Amino acid sequence: MSQRVAILGLGTMGAGMAKNLLGAGFAVTAYNRTQAKAEPLAANGARIAASPADAAGDADVILSMLSDENAARAVWTGPDGALAHAKEGTVLIESSTVTPKWIGELAVHAAERGLRLLDAPVTGTRPHAESGQLTFLVGGEAAVLEGVRPVLAAMSKEIVFLGPTGSGARMKLINNFLAGVQVASLAEGLAWIERSGLDRELALKVLKNGAPGSPLVTTISARMVDAKYDVNFLLSLMDKDLRYAAADAATAGVELRTSHGAEARFAEALQAGYGGLDMSAVVEPLRKR
C-alpha cells in the first residue's frame, strides 16, 4: 500500500486496528504513551515512534484512538503533538469518542495548517477491532473520505458517511448513550431477579427472547452472570461517554433524563473500584448490597 499510516493510541481498540493495517500491507508507525504496549507491533513490521510528533512526520494519514478529549488534545496539540509536525495535505482521522465541540476545534487547527480532518469513531468492541469488523461513523468531506477509504476498510466491515464535520462524533455519542442506559438498566433488572428468588436462567431467557432483547442484552447478561469482566469496553469509558453525550445533547436543547440514572450507576461502580474492568461490571455494586 502506498499510504503511510500513523496510529496514535494502542489501547483496547488501537492495537487490533494497527494489526489489521499491517496485515493489509500498510506502512504503519505506532505511538503509545506507554511504549511497552507498542513494542509487540514491531515484530509485525510497525515502526515504533517515540512521540506523536515523531509518528506524524512522514505519515499520509494520522489516526488517533484515545480514551478521552484530554488524551486527544495532548497527542494532537501538546508540546510534542502530531498536528504541528504533519506535512501539508495529510489526512487526520479522529476515531476517539469525543464531543463535536472538540472536533470543531481540531478542524480549525487542521485547516490552519493545510491538513484535512475526518471524525470517524467506531462502533464495536475489542473483538471487532481485532477481527477487522468495526463500523466507522464518519463526518467531514466525502472526497476526503474516498481518499482514505482503503485505510478504514482494512479495519472495518462498514463505513457510514453521516455528513459534515462532527456528524460522526455526534452519532457515536448517541449510540453509546443508548447502549449505556441499556447496560445500566440490565444491571438493575438482573440484581432484581437475583434478589427476588426468580430462576435467573429462565428470567433472562424471557427477556432475551422478548421485547427487551437485543444483541447487547444477550452479550452483557452472559458476562454479568459469569462475572466475566475482561475488557471489551472499559467501564470508565462508558462513564465518560454518558457525560459527553449529555453535554452535547444539551446543545440541541435535549435533556437526557434517562442518562442521569445510568451515569449514577457507572459512577457508583467507578467509586467501588471497577473502572478498569469491562462495563458489564456495573452490576457488581448492586450485588454487594
N, C-alpha and C positions, 0 to 999 in steps of 0.2 A: 504494500500500500504506500502511496506517495505522501499522504498526510502524516505529519508528526504530531503526536498527541501527548500532552502533559496532563496528568491526573493528580489533583491535589486532594488528599484525604483518602486513607486506606483503612477505614473502619469497617463496620458491619457490612456496608454495601460496596464501598470503593474498591476493596481488594478483589472481590469477584468481578467487578466491572473491568478492572485493569487486566485481569487474567483473560477475559474474553476478547479484549482489544488485542492483546498479544497473540492469542490464538487465531485471530483473524488476519494477522500479518502486519499490524500497525507498529511503527516505531514508537515505543512508549517510554516516557520519562515519568517517574513516580516520585511524589513527595509526601511524606507524612511527618507530623511533628515529632512522634516517637519513631526514630529511624529504624529501629529493630523490626517494626511491622512491615517496613518496605523491603527489607533485605531478601525475603523469600522470592520476591518477584525478579530479583536479579538473575536467579537461576533459569528463569524463563525468557530472559533477554531484555528486561527493562533496565534502563539507566536510572540509578537512584540519585535524586537531586538533594543537595544539602539545604536548599531553601526554596520557597516559592519563586523567587527571582531566578534562581538557577534553573528551575524547571521550565520557566516561561521563555527563556531566551531564544531557543531555536524552534519553538512549537508553532504549528499552524493552527492547532485547536488546543484550548486550555479548558479543562473540565474540573469543576470543583464539586466535591461531595462531602460536606462537612456537617457537624452536629447542629449548629445554630448560627445566628447572624453575627455574634461576636467572633466566632471562628472564621466565618466567611470574610468579614471585614479585615481580619488580621492577614489572611493569605492574599487577598486582593489588594488592599490599600495600606497595609502595615509598612514599617520601615524597610523590610526586605520582601515587599509584596510583589505579586506577579504582574500587576497592572502596569507599573512603571517600566517594566523590563520586557513587555511583549512587543513584538515587532508590528509595524503598521499592517493592517489587514487581517490580523489574527482574529479568529472567532472565539469568543468567550462563551462558555456554557455553564450556567449556574444551576446545578442539579440538587443543591441542598434545599431542604424545606425551610423557606424563609418567607418574609412578607413581601407583597408587591411594592411596599414603600421602599424596602432595601433594593429591590430590583430596579426601581426608578432611579435611585441614587447611583447604582452601579452603571446603569445605562448612560447617565450623564458623564461619568468618569470615562467610560469606554469611548464615547463619541468624541470627547476632547482629545483623545489620543489616536483617533483614526482606527479604532477597533470596533468589531461588531459583536453584539450580545444576543444570546438566546437564554430565556429562562426555561429550563427543561427538567423539572423534578420528575420523580418516578413513582409509580405505584408498584407494589411488590415488596417482598422481604428478602432476607439473606439468601434463602434457597433460589429465589428468582434471579437475584444478582449473580449467583454462582453459575446458574444454568443458562444465562443469557435470555431470560424470559420476562424482563421488565417491560413496563409500558411507560414511555416518555410522554409527558404532558408539556407541550411546547408553546411558548409565547415569543413573539418577535416578528421578523420579516420572513415571509415564505421563501424568498430567494436565498436568504442566508441558511435557512434550514436545508434546502435542497443541496447546498454545497457541502454540508457535513452529514447528510443523511447516512452515508455508509458507516460513519463513526458510530452513530446512535444505533444503527441496525445491528452492528456487531454485538450489542449488549441487550437487545430487546426483541420482543415478539410483536410489538406495535408502537407506532409513533403517531400521536394525535396532535395535530396542529390546531390550536384553540384561538389564535388571533393575536392582537397587539402585545407588545412587551408587558409583562406582568400577568398575562392570562394564565400561563402555566402555573405560576406560583399560587394564584388565587384558587384555581381548580384543585390543586394539591391540598390546600388548607381545607376546602370544603369536603374533600374526600376523607381527610384524616379526622375532621370534626365528627363526621357521621360514624366513622369507624371507632373513634374513642368513646363516643357516647354509647355505642352498642356494646363495646367491651366492658365498660363500667356497669351498665345495666345487667349484662350477663353475670358479672361477678356478684351483684346483689341478688339476682334471681337464684344463682347456684347456692349461695350461702343460705338463702331462704329454704331451698329444697333440702339442704343437708341438715339444717337445724330442726326442721319440722318433722323429720322422720319419713318423708316420702322416699320411695325407691328411686335413687338418683339415676340409675341407668335408664329406667323406664321413663322418668320425667324428662330426661334430656332427649330421649327418642321422640317423645311427643313434641317437644319444642323444635327439634331439628327438622322434623317432618311436617311441621305446621307452619302457620303464617310467620312466626318469628325466625324461621330457619333461613340460614344464609351460609355461604362458604366460610365466612368469618366465625359465625357461631359454632359451626362444626369443628373448625380447627382450634379455636381458642378454648372451647369447652373441654376438648380432649386434653389440652395442655394443663388446664386448671384441675381436672380430675386426677391426672397423673403427677401433678406438681412438677411438671417438666418445664423449667424456666431458662434453658439455654437460649441465647438471644437470637431471635429472628427480627424483632423490633424492640428496641430498648424502651423500657417503661419511662425513663426520664425524658426521652424524646417525645413520647406521646403527651406527657405533661406540658412540654414546651409547645407542641403543635396546637394543643387546645387553647393555650393562651394567645398564640399568634392568630389563630382563627377568630377568636372573639374580638381581637383588636381590629382585624381587617373588616369583619362583618359590621362593626360599629361605624366604619367609614361610609358604609352604604345605608346606615340608619337601621340596621337589623341587630337586635339583641339576641344573642344565642343563649336563651334561658336554659335549655337542656344541657348546655355545656357547663353551666355552673356546678351542677351536681357531679358531673364526670370529672371536672377539674378538682373538686374536693376529694374524690376517691383517689385520684392519681397523686395528689399532694399528700394525702394520708399515707399512701404506700411509699412515697419518697421518704417521708419522715421516719417511717418504720425500717428504712434501710434496703428497700427493694429496687431502688433506682437503676442499679446496674444489671438487673435481670430482665427477662422478657416482659412485655406489657401484660401478659396473662397473669403475672404475679400480683396484679392489683387485687385479686380475690383474697390474698393471704391475711391482711389485717382484719377482714370481716370474719375469717375463720377463727382468729385468735381471741375474739371477744368472749 
